[in-house]
Amino acid sequence: MTSQTDRSIPELFGDAVGQLAKLVGNEFALARAEVSEKMAQAGRAAAMIGAGAVIMIPALVLLLLAAAAALIRSGFSDPVAYLVTGGGAAIVAGALIAVGLGRFSGEALKPSVTLEQVQRDKLAAKEMVQ
């Protein structure tokens, strides 16, 4: 058995390749774990949004009816009062949907930790080869 300082170039190169293969395997495992975590996070977010929407619907109906009744009492005709409250609710709903879709963007769900680690490993591998 040779000592660490008496190792040949092929042995050193073989060790470097073995370490690089192990590093790549670890990076794939990290990527799988991070993507899994991001998907679970997205699933929990969707479940919370769905539950909140189901519970909020009756409350919003009552609030919109109250707003329409207030407009009717202040002199608006029934159709105009309902149109104004419905239009306002549609605008608010559209804004909420746009914000929610923005949070499901590819950038928000990207495995950033893994990508940063791969960049660091790439630099380390370049230094090792030189």
Secondary structure as GFF3:
##gff-version 3
##sequence-region A 1 130
A	DSSP	three_ten_helix	4	6	.	.	.	ID=ss1
A	DSSP	alpha_helix	9	73	.	.	.	ID=ss2
A	DSSP	alpha_helix	78	103	.	.	.	ID=ss3
A	DSSP	alpha_helix	106	109	.	.	.	ID=ss4
A	DSSP	alpha_helix	112	129	.	.	.	ID=ss5
###
